[in-house]
Amino acid sequence: MTRTQTHPGLSIRQRRARKRSRKWFFAGLGLAAVLALSAAPLALFLADPLLTIRDPIGKADVIVVLGGDGPSRATRAAGLWQTGVAPRVLVSGDGDCYWIREAMVDQGVDRSAISVECQSGTTWENALFTSPILKQMNVRSAVLVTSWYHSRRAIASFEAASEDIRWMSIPVEPRQPLEKIAFGPDGMQIIKEYPKTVWYAVRQFLGLESTRIPAPFPSREARI
């Protein structure tokens, strides 16, 4: 079968136009890839000033630890508790809430000082689902522990969900130089954090956040 017979409905001029459009498409795709690769180093370089909130360490009623990067966040929160920053800890996140609690206990934190919220799956849910727990604990000031590049979005969410609490952001600091972070798992997470931060800000401005808090289910200990 000849090429002309393969596309019986297209004229020679149309087939040539289609070839040119494909060439422009792949050229544009290549340009987009180059721009993305060149933008990535700049995004990583600006992550600290744009994505990070650090407050002076001060006394608080509770340390709130977010699930996700469990080992580093557990260690950071345990160190704050051991230095007397706050007498209580609240771990939030459905992925590793119990693991973080056990890791903190292994590092010397009193088990009775740690509460858990294990239903939230996003940063906004972390903030929303812990709000009634914090009210029940009569919390007036709290330290928030998360990864450094996640701290701006996290602190904005918690301030919106619990406006009556004074929040302090004491994040986990980078563990490697920036050039090593870029080629590790945190590199991609930092890139993803930019659109997430913008989307959270837009959603909060437009009042689109969910306000539904699910009924708490029995703890793992109660179900065993």
C-alpha positions in Angstrom: 0.0 0.0 0.0 1.5 3.4 -1.0 1.7 6.4 1.5 -1.0 8.2 -0.6 -3.4 5.3 -0.2 -2.7 5.2 3.6 -4.3 8.7 4.0 -6.9 8.8 1.1 -8.7 11.7 2.6 -5.6 14.0 2.9 -4.1 16.0 0.1 -0.4 16.4 -0.3 -0.5 19.9 1.1 -2.4 18.6 4.2 0.1 15.8 4.8 3.0 18.3 4.6 1.2 20.6 7.0 0.7 17.6 9.4 4.4 16.8 9.3 5.3 20.4 10.0 2.9 20.5 13.0 4.5 17.3 14.4 7.9 18.9 14.0 6.8 22.0 15.9 5.1 19.9 18.5 8.3 18.0 19.3 10.3 21.2 19.1 8.0 22.8 21.6 8.1 19.7 23.8 11.9 19.8 23.8 11.9 23.5 24.7 9.5 22.9 27.6 11.8 20.1 28.8 14.9 22.4 28.6 13.0 25.2 30.5 11.8 22.7 33.2 15.4 21.4 33.7 16.8 24.9 33.9 14.0 26.1 36.3 14.6 23.2 38.7 17.9 24.4 40.0 16.4 27.9 40.6 13.4 26.4 42.3 15.7 24.4 44.7 17.8 27.5 45.3 14.8 29.6 46.2 13.1 26.9 48.3 14.5 28.1 51.6 13.4 31.7 51.3 10.1 31.0 49.6 8.9 27.7 51.2 10.3 27.8 54.7 9.1 29.4 57.9 11.4 29.3 60.9 10.4 30.9 64.2 12.5 31.3 67.3 12.1 28.3 69.6 9.8 29.2 72.5 7.7 27.5 75.2 4.4 26.1 74.0 1.5 23.9 75.2 2.0 21.2 72.7 4.3 20.0 69.8 2.3 19.0 66.7 4.2 16.5 64.5 3.1 15.8 60.9 3.4 12.4 59.3 5.3 12.0 56.2 9.1 12.0 56.6 8.7 10.1 59.8 12.2 9.5 61.1 13.5 13.0 60.9 10.3 14.6 62.2 10.2 12.2 65.1 13.8 13.0 66.0 13.2 16.7 65.8 10.0 16.6 67.9 11.7 14.3 70.5 14.6 16.7 70.9 12.2 19.6 71.4 10.2 17.7 74.0 13.4 16.6 75.8 14.5 20.2 76.1 11.2 21.2 77.7 9.7 23.2 74.8 6.3 21.6 75.5 5.0 18.9 77.8 2.7 17.2 75.3 3.0 16.0 71.7 0.3 15.4 69.1 1.2 13.3 66.0 -1.1 13.8 63.0 -1.3 11.7 59.8 -2.8 8.4 58.7 0.4 6.9 57.2 2.8 6.7 60.1 1.2 8.3 63.2 1.8 5.2 65.4 5.3 4.7 64.0 6.3 8.3 64.8 4.9 7.8 68.3 6.9 4.7 68.9 10.1 6.3 67.4 9.7 9.2 69.9 9.2 6.8 72.8 12.4 5.0 71.8 14.1 8.3 72.0 13.0 9.0 75.5 9.6 10.7 75.2 7.1 9.7 77.8 4.4 7.6 76.0 1.6 9.2 78.1 2.6 12.6 76.7 1.9 11.6 73.1 -1.5 11.7 71.5 -2.3 10.7 67.9 -4.6 11.7 65.1 -4.5 9.0 62.5 -7.3 9.9 60.0 -5.8 12.9 58.1 -4.3 12.3 54.6 -3.4 15.8 53.5 -1.8 18.9 55.1 -5.2 20.6 55.3 -6.7 17.6 56.9 -3.8 17.5 59.4 -4.8 21.0 60.4 -8.5 20.5 60.4 -8.7 17.1 62.1 -6.4 18.2 64.9 -8.3 21.4 65.6 -11.0 19.8 67.9 -8.3 17.8 69.7 -6.3 20.9 70.4 -9.4 22.6 71.7 -10.1 19.7 74.0 -6.5 20.0 75.2 -7.0 23.8 75.9 -4.0 24.6 73.8 -3.1 28.3 73.4 0.3 27.9 71.8 1.8 25.2 69.7 5.0 24.2 67.9 4.6 22.7 64.4 7.2 20.2 63.3 7.4 19.2 59.6 10.0 19.3 56.8 11.6 22.6 56.2 10.3 23.0 52.6 6.8 22.1 53.7 6.7 24.5 56.7 5.1 27.6 54.9 2.1 25.6 53.6 1.7 23.7 56.8 1.8 26.7 59.1 -0.7 28.6 56.9 -3.1 25.7 57.1 -2.8 25.3 60.9 -3.2 29.1 61.4 -6.4 29.0 59.3 -7.9 25.9 61.0 -7.0 27.0 64.6 -6.9 30.8 64.6 -7.0 31.1 68.4 -3.7 29.3 68.8 -0.3 31.0 68.5 1.7 28.8 66.1 5.5 28.5 65.9 7.2 26.7 63.0 10.2 24.7 64.1 10.9 22.5 61.1 13.3 19.7 60.4 16.4 21.3 58.8 18.1 20.1 55.6 20.3 17.1 56.3 22.4 17.5 53.1 23.9 20.3 51.0 21.6 21.7 48.3 23.5 20.0 45.5 22.9 16.6 47.1 19.3 17.3 47.9 18.6 18.0 44.3 19.5 14.4 43.3 17.7 12.8 46.3 14.1 12.1 47.0 13.6 15.5 48.6 14.5 17.2 45.3 11.3 16.2 43.6 9.3 16.9 46.7 10.6 20.4 46.8 9.6 21.0 43.1 6.1 19.7 43.8 5.7 21.9 46.9 5.6 25.1 44.7 2.3 24.3 43.0 0.9 22.8 46.2 1.6 26.0 48.1 0.0 28.2 45.4 -3.1 25.9 45.2 -3.5 26.0 49.0 -3.3 29.8 49.0 -5.8 30.1 46.2 -8.2 27.6 47.8 -8.0 29.4 51.2 -8.5 32.8 49.5 -11.6 31.5 47.7 -12.9 29.6 50.8 -12.8 26.2 49.1 -11.4 24.2 51.9 -13.4 21.4 53.3 -14.6 21.9 56.9 -16.0 18.4 57.4 -14.3 16.6 60.3 -15.0 12.8 60.4 -16.1 11.1 63.6 -13.1 9.7 65.3 -12.7 5.9 64.9 -11.4 3.8 67.8 -7.6 3.8 68.2 -5.6 0.9 67.1 -5.1 -0.1 70.8 -8.8 -0.1 71.4 -9.4 -2.3 68.3 -6.9 -5.0 69.3 
